[in-house]
Amino acid sequence: MNHRQSHQEQVERWARFVKDNPQQWQEIHTQFINALFDNHDQFLKKMLKTKDGKEKLIKLYNIKNKEGYDWLK
């Protein structure tokens, strides 16, 4: 099985779950999305503590407008 097939199976499994659990899927989805944001915030905090972390993040995210990011101020 290749990556594309695996991804398609995951999408189909989630679609079935949403269809079969109309009252539950939204909370699970919200928790998942919130966890992604939390993990990203933790990553930023760790990187900012490292040597040249701020510069590395600017390069990684290709940031041009440094004023648009609170964590760069």
C-alpha positions as semicolon CSV with decimal commas, in nm:
position;residue;x (nm);y (nm);z (nm)
1;M;0,000;0,000;0,000
2;N;0,140;0,338;-0,093
3;H;0,108;0,666;0,095
4;R;-0,177;0,792;-0,122
5;Q;-0,387;0,479;-0,062
6;S;-0,321;0,499;0,312
7;H;-0,428;0,863;0,317
8;Q;-0,744;0,783;0,120
9;E;-0,831;0,507;0,367
10;Q;-0,787;0,747;0,659
11;V;-1,014;1,002;0,492
12;E;-1,278;0,738;0,426
13;R;-1,256;0,607;0,782
14;W;-1,303;0,960;0,920
15;A;-1,598;1,023;0,684
16;R;-1,765;0,703;0,808
17;F;-1,704;0,809;1,168
18;V;-1,859;1,152;1,106
19;K;-2,161;0,994;0,938
20;D;-2,207;0,732;1,211
21;N;-2,145;0,971;1,504
22;P;-2,315;1,302;1,424
23;Q;-2,315;1,412;1,791
24;Q;-1,956;1,315;1,874
25;W;-1,731;1,401;1,584
26;Q;-1,726;1,779;1,634
27;E;-1,581;1,761;1,985
28;I;-1,317;1,512;1,874
29;H;-1,230;1,730;1,576
30;T;-1,208;2,040;1,798
31;Q;-0,975;1,860;2,040
32;F;-0,755;1,751;1,749
33;I;-0,730;2,102;1,602
34;N;-0,661;2,254;1,944
35;A;-0,385;1,999;2,000
36;L;-0,225;2,101;1,670
37;F;-0,223;2,465;1,777
38;D;-0,087;2,373;2,122
39;N;0,193;2,167;1,968
40;H;0,282;2,452;1,735
41;D;0,294;2,697;2,025
42;Q;0,521;2,462;2,221
43;F;0,747;2,426;1,918
44;L;0,775;2,805;1,882
45;K;0,856;2,851;2,252
46;K;1,127;2,585;2,239
47;M;1,279;2,724;1,921
48;L;1,282;3,078;2,055
49;K;1,488;2,958;2,353
50;T;1,760;2,812;2,130
51;K;2,061;2,993;1,989
52;D;1,950;3,185;1,678
53;G;1,601;3,036;1,721
54;K;1,423;3,352;1,613
55;E;1,632;3,377;1,296
56;K;1,576;3,009;1,219
57;L;1,198;3,050;1,250
58;I;1,202;3,358;1,028
59;K;1,384;3,157;0,764
60;L;1,170;2,845;0,812
61;Y;0,844;3,035;0,772
62;N;0,987;3,275;0,512
63;I;0,867;3,570;0,719
64;K;0,891;3,908;0,552
65;N;0,670;4,120;0,782
66;K;0,823;4,067;1,125
67;E;0,578;4,315;1,278
68;G;0,291;4,078;1,201
69;Y;0,403;3,815;1,454
70;D;0,369;3,876;1,827
71;W;0,637;3,618;1,907
72;L;0,890;3,815;1,700
73;K;0,844;4,138;1,895
